[in-house]
Amino acid sequence: MRNKYQISNIKYQIALLFLIMLPSCNPNAAWTTNDVTITISPQTISAGYVECAFSTNKEAYYLVACVPAREGYNPLDPKNQKQFMNLALDSADIEYKEWRHDLWEEGEFNVAPFASHSLQYGNIVKFFTNLKPSTDYWIYAFVVDPDKVLPAGKLYLKTFSTPATSVVDVHFEYRVKGLWDYIYPLNPDDKINSHFPYLAATVDSLTLEESFEGISPEEFFNDYFKDIAEDNRTDYVRYGVNVVKNDGSGNSIPFVEGHTFYTAIVSFDGFIGNNVIYKFTWTGEDFEAYFTDENSIVYYGEDE
């Protein structure tokens, strides 16, 4: 006859066996294994950006990026993989610390951890922008240990080339209402395209007269956008609906009652194209105008 101690020990062993047989519910279990696979599937590839889907066979934290391909170097070569992944993580970690420091200086101390800010989790679709036309790129991904910030698996990489011109058909609509103006980049079905890159600017006709010796709006905007493109000023690039209050705040110019203004919007999908310019005379805070391509005073560019 078993004593109480023997019965208790048997119960403990049964309970331990049951726990071992249970599937793991540890959220960190996926990245501690080497059997996570990542599928990289480029979707839309245009002159200035690529839309790419990423999927994994099990949930895991992973890093993704798109960089120009280097001729004569193969990141997938076993002797290069570890260094490539470590350098990629170093770059992501530096960007994260700079972002966190900027928030700290602004008085925000409760910021997201590295994994939430810099890594992906599960199946996603991501847009990589500010690409150059007719250029070879690498899209890569690899699993990351989010606590140690170290690679935890193999490198996955896909090579693609951007076309010489845009493959995306986008038109713009422009609205001025009071002190506010709105830019809508639209697909052919009139749905907003949130990932198409474009530039926009407004100039007072009086400024053209007094500061630019009366040059035409076309000449002014041509030179303005050309300088931005040549200097690769990606901080000027906009996406999705753009809303600006024109009271002199930020980078906007204040609307002045009775003054005539020109607003230009150009696609910037790897090059300047689809230049539309709208003209209006601002009559005060009750002013409202809505423009489409048909209302532009000039329409030209490489996409014409």
BALOBA-1460 file (C-alpha; in Angstrom, 3 decimals):
// residues 304
<rec num="1" residu="m" x="0.000" y="0.000" z="0.000"/>
<rec num="2" residu="r" x="1.436" y="3.365" z="-1.071"/>
<rec num="3" residu="n" x="1.941" y="6.044" z="1.555"/>
<rec num="4" residu="k" x="0.872" y="9.664" z="1.200"/>
<rec num="5" residu="y" x="4.367" y="10.700" z="0.029"/>
<rec num="6" residu="q" x="4.387" y="8.138" z="-2.820"/>
<rec num="7" residu="i" x="0.884" y="9.189" z="-3.971"/>
<rec num="8" residu="s" x="1.890" y="12.859" z="-3.889"/>
<rec num="9" residu="n" x="5.063" y="12.118" z="-5.911"/>
<rec num="10" residu="i" x="3.056" y="10.217" z="-8.573"/>
<rec num="11" residu="k" x="0.629" y="13.137" z="-8.881"/>
<rec num="12" residu="y" x="3.572" y="15.517" z="-9.304"/>
<rec num="13" residu="q" x="5.110" y="13.370" z="-12.064"/>
<rec num="14" residu="i" x="1.756" y="13.152" z="-13.901"/>
<rec num="15" residu="a" x="1.281" y="16.919" z="-13.639"/>
<rec num="16" residu="l" x="4.840" y="17.529" z="-14.906"/>
<rec num="17" residu="l" x="4.281" y="15.181" z="-17.864"/>
<rec num="18" residu="f" x="1.041" y="16.998" z="-18.708"/>
<rec num="19" residu="l" x="2.803" y="20.362" z="-18.703"/>
<rec num="20" residu="i" x="5.559" y="19.054" z="-20.967"/>
<rec num="21" residu="m" x="2.971" y="17.779" z="-23.448"/>
<rec num="22" residu="l" x="1.152" y="21.133" z="-23.616"/>
<rec num="23" residu="p" x="2.001" y="23.315" z="-26.637"/>
<rec num="24" residu="s" x="4.196" y="26.273" z="-25.752"/>
<rec num="25" residu="c" x="2.360" y="29.535" z="-25.161"/>
<rec num="26" residu="n" x="5.559" y="31.495" z="-24.605"/>
<rec num="27" residu="p" x="5.344" y="34.488" z="-27.004"/>
<rec num="28" residu="n" x="9.144" y="34.479" z="-27.283"/>
<rec num="29" residu="a" x="9.367" y="30.811" z="-28.294"/>
<rec num="30" residu="a" x="9.231" y="31.487" z="-32.035"/>
<rec num="31" residu="w" x="12.352" y="33.589" z="-32.273"/>
<rec num="32" residu="t" x="14.401" y="31.223" z="-30.109"/>
<rec num="33" residu="t" x="14.124" y="28.565" z="-32.826"/>
<rec num="34" residu="n" x="15.879" y="28.385" z="-36.178"/>
<rec num="35" residu="d" x="12.941" y="26.906" z="-38.089"/>
<rec num="36" residu="v" x="11.174" y="30.208" z="-38.813"/>
<rec num="37" residu="t" x="10.920" y="30.872" z="-42.547"/>
<rec num="38" residu="i" x="10.182" y="34.268" z="-44.067"/>
<rec num="39" residu="t" x="8.652" y="34.737" z="-47.525"/>
<rec num="40" residu="i" x="9.381" y="38.011" z="-49.338"/>
<rec num="41" residu="s" x="6.871" y="38.870" z="-52.083"/>
<rec num="42" residu="p" x="7.335" y="42.190" z="-53.951"/>
<rec num="43" residu="q" x="3.999" y="43.451" z="-55.282"/>
<rec num="44" residu="t" x="3.920" y="46.807" z="-57.101"/>
<rec num="45" residu="i" x="7.400" y="47.846" z="-58.249"/>
<rec num="46" residu="s" x="7.523" y="51.409" z="-59.570"/>
<rec num="47" residu="a" x="10.270" y="53.906" z="-60.337"/>
<rec num="48" residu="g" x="10.322" y="55.398" z="-56.847"/>
<rec num="49" residu="y" x="8.921" y="52.774" z="-54.498"/>
<rec num="50" residu="v" x="8.050" y="49.122" z="-54.004"/>
<rec num="51" residu="e" x="5.145" y="47.489" z="-52.195"/>
<rec num="52" residu="c" x="6.230" y="44.220" z="-50.576"/>
<rec num="53" residu="a" x="4.431" y="41.525" z="-48.580"/>
<rec num="54" residu="f" x="6.184" y="39.519" z="-45.863"/>
<rec num="55" residu="s" x="4.859" y="36.306" z="-44.346"/>
<rec num="56" residu="t" x="6.214" y="33.827" z="-41.804"/>
<rec num="57" residu="n" x="5.413" y="30.193" z="-41.117"/>
<rec num="58" residu="k" x="5.124" y="31.015" z="-37.417"/>
<rec num="59" residu="e" x="4.967" y="34.251" z="-35.459"/>
<rec num="60" residu="a" x="8.340" y="35.857" z="-34.852"/>
<rec num="61" residu="y" x="10.027" y="39.221" z="-34.575"/>
<rec num="62" residu="y" x="12.030" y="40.081" z="-37.670"/>
<rec num="63" residu="l" x="13.810" y="42.985" z="-39.314"/>
<rec num="64" residu="v" x="13.055" y="44.109" z="-42.882"/>
<rec num="65" residu="a" x="14.713" y="46.729" z="-45.081"/>
<rec num="66" residu="c" x="15.358" y="47.714" z="-48.684"/>
<rec num="67" residu="v" x="18.839" y="48.855" z="-49.739"/>
<rec num="68" residu="p" x="20.668" y="49.406" z="-53.057"/>
<rec num="69" residu="a" x="22.329" y="46.228" z="-54.290"/>
<rec num="70" residu="r" x="26.142" y="46.167" z="-54.201"/>
<rec num="71" residu="e" x="27.838" y="44.766" z="-57.254"/>
<rec num="72" residu="g" x="30.299" y="41.978" z="-56.480"/>
<rec num="73" residu="y" x="28.925" y="41.333" z="-52.992"/>
<rec num="74" residu="n" x="26.569" y="38.509" z="-52.060"/>
<rec num="75" residu="p" x="24.905" y="38.852" z="-48.631"/>
<rec num="76" residu="l" x="23.645" y="35.252" z="-48.881"/>
<rec num="77" residu="d" x="27.188" y="33.871" z="-49.030"/>
<rec num="78" residu="p" x="27.682" y="32.014" z="-45.695"/>
<rec num="79" residu="k" x="30.832" y="34.024" z="-44.955"/>
<rec num="80" residu="n" x="28.925" y="37.305" z="-45.376"/>
<rec num="81" residu="q" x="25.557" y="36.569" z="-43.765"/>
<rec num="82" residu="k" x="26.447" y="37.103" z="-40.105"/>
<rec num="83" residu="q" x="28.260" y="40.385" z="-40.748"/>
<rec num="84" residu="f" x="25.476" y="41.640" z="-43.022"/>
<rec num="85" residu="m" x="22.765" y="40.911" z="-40.438"/>
<rec num="86" residu="n" x="24.768" y="42.402" z="-37.549"/>
<rec num="87" residu="l" x="25.421" y="45.613" z="-39.487"/>
<rec num="88" residu="a" x="21.752" y="45.840" z="-40.464"/>
<rec num="89" residu="l" x="20.748" y="45.477" z="-36.814"/>
<rec num="90" residu="d" x="23.326" y="48.073" z="-35.772"/>
<rec num="91" residu="s" x="21.780" y="50.525" z="-38.232"/>
<rec num="92" residu="a" x="18.253" y="49.812" z="-36.971"/>
<rec num="93" residu="d" x="19.396" y="50.153" z="-33.364"/>
<rec num="94" residu="i" x="21.053" y="53.525" z="-34.045"/>
<rec num="95" residu="e" x="17.878" y="54.793" z="-35.744"/>
<rec num="96" residu="y" x="15.819" y="53.580" z="-32.771"/>
<rec num="97" residu="k" x="18.047" y="55.289" z="-30.205"/>
<rec num="98" residu="e" x="17.979" y="58.567" z="-32.163"/>
<rec num="99" residu="w" x="14.170" y="58.364" z="-32.355"/>
<rec num="100" residu="r" x="13.949" y="57.595" z="-28.622"/>
<rec num="101" residu="h" x="16.344" y="60.446" z="-27.773"/>
<rec num="102" residu="d" x="14.303" y="62.920" z="-29.831"/>
<rec num="103" residu="l" x="11.161" y="61.933" z="-27.921"/>
<rec num="104" residu="w" x="13.035" y="62.230" z="-24.625"/>
<rec num="105" residu="e" x="14.107" y="65.780" z="-25.519"/>
<rec num="106" residu="e" x="10.457" y="66.582" z="-26.262"/>
<rec num="107" residu="g" x="9.498" y="65.373" z="-22.765"/>
<rec num="108" residu="e" x="8.036" y="62.002" z="-23.830"/>
<rec num="109" residu="f" x="9.587" y="59.260" z="-21.687"/>
<rec num="110" residu="n" x="7.131" y="56.411" z="-22.258"/>
<rec num="111" residu="v" x="8.315" y="55.178" z="-25.661"/>
<rec num="112" residu="a" x="7.946" y="51.870" z="-27.475"/>
<rec num="113" residu="p" x="10.662" y="49.223" z="-27.025"/>
<rec num="114" residu="f" x="13.036" y="48.353" z="-29.864"/>
<rec num="115" residu="a" x="10.965" y="45.353" z="-30.976"/>
<rec num="116" residu="s" x="7.754" y="47.362" z="-31.315"/>
<rec num="117" residu="h" x="9.405" y="50.300" z="-33.072"/>
<rec num="118" residu="s" x="11.966" y="48.637" z="-35.343"/>
<rec num="119" residu="l" x="10.889" y="45.032" z="-35.877"/>
<rec num="120" residu="q" x="7.947" y="43.393" z="-37.647"/>
<rec num="121" residu="y" x="5.723" y="40.629" z="-36.272"/>
<rec num="122" residu="g" x="3.485" y="38.279" z="-38.229"/>
<rec num="123" residu="n" x="2.372" y="38.854" z="-41.820"/>
<rec num="124" residu="i" x="2.666" y="42.442" z="-43.088"/>
<rec num="125" residu="v" x="2.693" y="44.604" z="-46.220"/>
<rec num="126" residu="k" x="5.312" y="47.349" z="-46.283"/>
<rec num="127" residu="f" x="6.135" y="50.205" z="-48.683"/>
<rec num="128" residu="f" x="9.748" y="51.186" z="-49.328"/>
<rec num="129" residu="t" x="9.931" y="54.684" z="-50.793"/>
<rec num="130" residu="n" x="12.523" y="57.218" z="-51.998"/>
<rec num="131" residu="l" x="13.955" y="54.698" z="-54.461"/>
<rec num="132" residu="k" x="15.721" y="55.639" z="-57.691"/>
<rec num="133" residu="p" x="14.548" y="54.551" z="-61.154"/>
<rec num="134" residu="s" x="16.502" y="51.927" z="-63.142"/>
<rec num="135" residu="t" x="18.301" y="50.726" z="-60.016"/>
<rec num="136" residu="d" x="18.879" y="47.280" z="-58.485"/>
<rec num="137" residu="y" x="17.758" y="46.822" z="-54.870"/>
<rec num="138" residu="w" x="17.794" y="44.151" z="-52.179"/>
<rec num="139" residu="i" x="14.836" y="43.562" z="-49.887"/>
<rec num="140" residu="y" x="15.939" y="41.478" z="-46.928"/>
<rec num="141" residu="a" x="14.487" y="40.002" z="-43.752"/>
<rec num="142" residu="f" x="15.743" y="37.915" z="-40.837"/>
<rec num="143" residu="v" x="14.464" y="36.850" z="-37.424"/>
<rec num="144" residu="v" x="15.726" y="38.852" z="-34.448"/>
<rec num="145" residu="d" x="16.000" y="38.077" z="-30.742"/>
<rec num="146" residu="p" x="14.251" y="41.261" z="-29.485"/>
<rec num="147" residu="d" x="15.836" y="41.115" z="-26.026"/>
<rec num="148" residu="k" x="19.466" y="40.620" z="-27.025"/>
<rec num="149" residu="v" x="19.043" y="42.444" z="-30.367"/>
<rec num="150" residu="l" x="20.836" y="39.653" z="-32.207"/>
<rec num="151" residu="p" x="20.026" y="37.687" z="-35.394"/>
<rec num="152" residu="a" x="18.217" y="34.423" z="-34.662"/>
<rec num="153" residu="g" x="18.158" y="32.529" z="-37.944"/>
<rec num="154" residu="k" x="19.131" y="32.819" z="-41.601"/>
<rec num="155" residu="l" x="19.010" y="35.754" z="-43.979"/>
<rec num="156" residu="y" x="16.220" y="35.978" z="-46.581"/>
<rec num="157" residu="l" x="16.809" y="38.263" z="-49.550"/>
<rec num="158" residu="k" x="15.075" y="39.212" z="-52.793"/>
<rec num="159" residu="t" x="16.653" y="41.236" z="-55.641"/>
<rec num="160" residu="f" x="14.549" y="43.485" z="-57.874"/>
<rec num="161" residu="s" x="15.036" y="46.393" z="-60.291"/>
<rec num="162" residu="t" x="13.000" y="49.592" z="-60.409"/>
<rec num="163" residu="p" x="11.654" y="50.555" z="-63.863"/>
<rec num="164" residu="a" x="12.792" y="53.705" z="-65.655"/>
<rec num="165" residu="t" x="9.379" y="55.361" z="-65.352"/>
<rec num="166" residu="s" x="6.380" y="55.169" z="-63.057"/>
<rec num="167" residu="v" x="3.954" y="52.266" z="-63.449"/>
<rec num="168" residu="v" x="1.356" y="53.923" z="-61.199"/>
<rec num="169" residu="d" x="-1.455" y="56.115" z="-62.542"/>
<rec num="170" residu="v" x="-2.248" y="58.859" z="-60.022"/>
<rec num="171" residu="h" x="-4.008" y="62.201" z="-60.441"/>
<rec num="172" residu="f" x="-4.378" y="65.029" z="-57.932"/>
<rec num="173" residu="e" x="-7.268" y="67.084" z="-56.637"/>
<rec num="174" residu="y" x="-6.725" y="70.298" z="-54.685"/>
<rec num="175" residu="r" x="-9.038" y="72.181" z="-52.351"/>
<rec num="176" residu="v" x="-8.721" y="75.537" z="-50.590"/>
<rec num="177" residu="k" x="-11.122" y="76.257" z="-47.740"/>
<rec num="178" residu="g" x="-10.472" y="79.315" z="-45.619"/>
<rec num="179" residu="l" x="-6.902" y="79.195" z="-44.287"/>
<rec num="180" residu="w" x="-6.591" y="75.492" z="-45.062"/>
<rec num="181" residu="d" x="-5.658" y="73.690" z="-48.247"/>
<rec num="182" residu="y" x="-5.892" y="69.989" z="-49.028"/>
<rec num="183" residu="i" x="-4.163" y="67.756" z="-51.587"/>
<rec num="184" residu="y" x="-5.712" y="64.421" z="-52.587"/>
<rec num="185" residu="p" x="-3.594" y="61.909" z="-54.591"/>
<rec num="186" residu="l" x="-6.128" y="59.599" z="-56.256"/>
<rec num="187" residu="n" x="-5.989" y="56.331" z="-58.179"/>
<rec num="188" residu="p" x="-7.984" y="56.006" z="-61.428"/>
<rec num="189" residu="d" x="-10.943" y="54.756" z="-59.342"/>
<rec num="190" residu="d" x="-10.733" y="57.994" z="-57.280"/>
<rec num="191" residu="k" x="-9.601" y="56.184" z="-54.148"/>
<rec num="192" residu="i" x="-6.845" y="57.872" z="-52.129"/>
<rec num="193" residu="n" x="-3.350" y="56.536" z="-52.777"/>
<rec num="194" residu="s" x="-1.518" y="56.791" z="-49.448"/>
<rec num="195" residu="h" x="1.857" y="55.592" z="-50.726"/>
<rec num="196" residu="f" x="2.471" y="57.546" z="-53.914"/>
<rec num="197" residu="p" x="5.268" y="60.154" z="-53.453"/>
<rec num="198" residu="y" x="4.691" y="63.720" z="-54.599"/>
<rec num="199" residu="l" x="5.865" y="67.301" z="-54.073"/>
<rec num="200" residu="a" x="3.752" y="70.431" z="-53.687"/>
<rec num="201" residu="a" x="4.343" y="74.146" z="-53.240"/>
<rec num="202" residu="t" x="2.432" y="77.443" z="-53.240"/>
<rec num="203" residu="v" x="3.784" y="80.846" z="-54.294"/>
<rec num="204" residu="d" x="2.302" y="84.351" z="-54.165"/>
<rec num="205" residu="s" x="2.224" y="86.041" z="-57.594"/>
<rec num="206" residu="l" x="3.539" y="89.192" z="-55.896"/>
<rec num="207" residu="t" x="6.626" y="87.228" z="-54.835"/>
<rec num="208" residu="l" x="7.209" y="86.223" z="-58.448"/>
<rec num="209" residu="e" x="6.986" y="89.867" z="-59.476"/>
<rec num="210" residu="e" x="9.181" y="91.347" z="-56.761"/>
<rec num="211" residu="s" x="11.699" y="88.611" z="-55.929"/>
<rec num="212" residu="f" x="11.986" y="86.599" z="-59.141"/>
<rec num="213" residu="e" x="11.883" y="89.340" z="-61.763"/>
<rec num="214" residu="g" x="8.432" y="88.367" z="-62.972"/>
<rec num="215" residu="i" x="9.267" y="84.832" z="-64.154"/>
<rec num="216" residu="s" x="6.333" y="82.599" z="-65.028"/>
<rec num="217" residu="p" x="4.905" y="80.152" z="-62.481"/>
<rec num="218" residu="e" x="6.038" y="77.298" z="-64.750"/>
<rec num="219" residu="e" x="9.639" y="78.481" z="-64.677"/>
<rec num="220" residu="f" x="9.562" y="79.066" z="-60.915"/>
<rec num="221" residu="f" x="8.189" y="75.618" z="-60.067"/>
<rec num="222" residu="n" x="10.449" y="73.877" z="-62.596"/>
<rec num="223" residu="d" x="13.540" y="75.303" z="-60.902"/>
<rec num="224" residu="y" x="12.142" y="74.785" z="-57.394"/>
<rec num="225" residu="f" x="11.282" y="71.108" z="-57.823"/>
<rec num="226" residu="k" x="14.424" y="70.406" z="-59.860"/>
<rec num="227" residu="d" x="16.586" y="71.640" z="-56.976"/>
<rec num="228" residu="i" x="14.727" y="69.415" z="-54.518"/>
<rec num="229" residu="a" x="15.133" y="66.382" z="-56.784"/>
<rec num="230" residu="e" x="18.833" y="66.981" z="-57.473"/>
<rec num="231" residu="d" x="19.594" y="67.465" z="-53.777"/>
<rec num="232" residu="n" x="17.530" y="64.355" z="-52.963"/>
<rec num="233" residu="r" x="15.590" y="66.319" z="-50.329"/>
<rec num="234" residu="t" x="13.364" y="63.443" z="-49.279"/>
<rec num="235" residu="d" x="12.010" y="65.490" z="-46.361"/>
<rec num="236" residu="y" x="10.007" y="67.460" z="-48.938"/>
<rec num="237" residu="v" x="8.248" y="64.335" z="-50.248"/>
<rec num="238" residu="r" x="4.610" y="63.871" z="-49.227"/>
<rec num="239" residu="y" x="2.265" y="60.881" z="-49.137"/>
<rec num="240" residu="g" x="-1.476" y="60.520" z="-48.838"/>
<rec num="241" residu="v" x="-3.773" y="63.452" z="-48.101"/>
<rec num="242" residu="n" x="-1.824" y="66.593" z="-47.250"/>
<rec num="243" residu="v" x="-3.469" y="69.282" z="-45.125"/>
<rec num="244" residu="v" x="-1.801" y="72.641" z="-44.411"/>
<rec num="245" residu="k" x="-3.020" y="75.672" z="-42.491"/>
<rec num="246" residu="n" x="-1.747" y="78.724" z="-44.349"/>
<rec num="247" residu="d" x="-1.390" y="81.167" z="-41.468"/>
<rec num="248" residu="g" x="2.413" y="81.278" z="-41.604"/>
<rec num="249" residu="s" x="2.961" y="78.268" z="-39.327"/>
<rec num="250" residu="g" x="5.286" y="75.470" z="-40.321"/>
<rec num="251" residu="n" x="6.529" y="75.571" z="-43.911"/>
<rec num="252" residu="s" x="3.345" y="77.114" z="-45.282"/>
<rec num="253" residu="i" x="3.045" y="80.679" z="-46.552"/>
<rec num="254" residu="p" x="0.204" y="82.854" z="-45.244"/>
<rec num="255" residu="f" x="-2.685" y="83.565" z="-47.574"/>
<rec num="256" residu="v" x="-3.206" y="87.309" z="-48.028"/>
<rec num="257" residu="e" x="-6.623" y="88.680" z="-48.916"/>
<rec num="258" residu="g" x="-6.773" y="89.919" z="-52.506"/>
<rec num="259" residu="h" x="-3.514" y="88.222" z="-53.514"/>
<rec num="260" residu="t" x="-3.319" y="85.721" z="-56.379"/>
<rec num="261" residu="f" x="-1.598" y="82.418" z="-55.621"/>
<rec num="262" residu="y" x="-0.276" y="79.497" z="-57.651"/>
<rec num="263" residu="t" x="-0.106" y="75.964" z="-56.235"/>
<rec num="264" residu="a" x="1.852" y="73.270" z="-58.069"/>
<rec num="265" residu="i" x="1.679" y="69.523" z="-57.421"/>
<rec num="266" residu="v" x="4.091" y="67.094" z="-59.108"/>
<rec num="267" residu="s" x="4.493" y="63.343" z="-58.862"/>
<rec num="268" residu="f" x="7.904" y="62.284" z="-57.580"/>
<rec num="269" residu="d" x="7.943" y="58.567" z="-58.229"/>
<rec num="270" residu="g" x="11.672" y="58.502" z="-58.947"/>
<rec num="271" residu="f" x="11.463" y="61.578" z="-61.164"/>
<rec num="272" residu="i" x="9.470" y="64.781" z="-61.599"/>
<rec num="273" residu="g" x="6.287" y="64.261" z="-63.606"/>
<rec num="274" residu="n" x="2.594" y="65.168" z="-63.912"/>
<rec num="275" residu="n" x="3.038" y="68.835" z="-63.109"/>
<rec num="276" residu="v" x="-0.266" y="70.594" z="-62.436"/>
<rec num="277" residu="i" x="-0.572" y="74.251" z="-61.447"/>
<rec num="278" residu="y" x="-3.727" y="75.838" z="-60.016"/>
<rec num="279" residu="k" x="-4.395" y="79.587" z="-59.843"/>
<rec num="280" residu="f" x="-6.723" y="81.344" z="-57.414"/>
<rec num="281" residu="t" x="-7.240" y="84.741" z="-55.779"/>
<rec num="282" residu="w" x="-7.764" y="84.427" z="-52.041"/>
<rec num="283" residu="t" x="-10.662" y="86.586" z="-50.843"/>
<rec num="284" residu="g" x="-10.631" y="85.863" z="-47.120"/>
<rec num="285" residu="e" x="-11.493" y="83.197" z="-44.570"/>
<rec num="286" residu="d" x="-14.752" y="82.387" z="-46.368"/>
<rec num="287" residu="f" x="-12.892" y="81.557" z="-49.588"/>
<rec num="288" residu="e" x="-13.417" y="78.053" z="-50.967"/>
<rec num="289" residu="a" x="-12.293" y="76.472" z="-54.237"/>
<rec num="290" residu="y" x="-12.002" y="72.888" z="-55.443"/>
<rec num="291" residu="f" x="-9.690" y="71.998" z="-58.333"/>
<rec num="292" residu="t" x="-9.141" y="68.908" z="-60.482"/>
<rec num="293" residu="d" x="-6.740" y="68.330" z="-63.384"/>
<rec num="294" residu="e" x="-9.249" y="69.948" z="-65.742"/>
<rec num="295" residu="n" x="-8.940" y="73.207" z="-63.787"/>
<rec num="296" residu="s" x="-5.143" y="73.426" z="-64.001"/>
<rec num="297" residu="i" x="-3.561" y="76.293" z="-65.924"/>
<rec num="298" residu="v" x="-0.722" y="74.021" z="-67.081"/>
<rec num="299" residu="y" x="-0.209" y="70.274" z="-67.225"/>
<rec num="300" residu="y" x="3.063" y="68.746" z="-68.277"/>
<rec num="301" residu="g" x="5.821" y="66.388" z="-67.210"/>
<rec num="302" residu="e" x="7.375" y="63.047" z="-68.068"/>
<rec num="303" residu="d" x="4.081" y="61.235" z="-67.461"/>
<rec num="304" residu="e" x="2.097" y="63.416" z="-69.849"/>
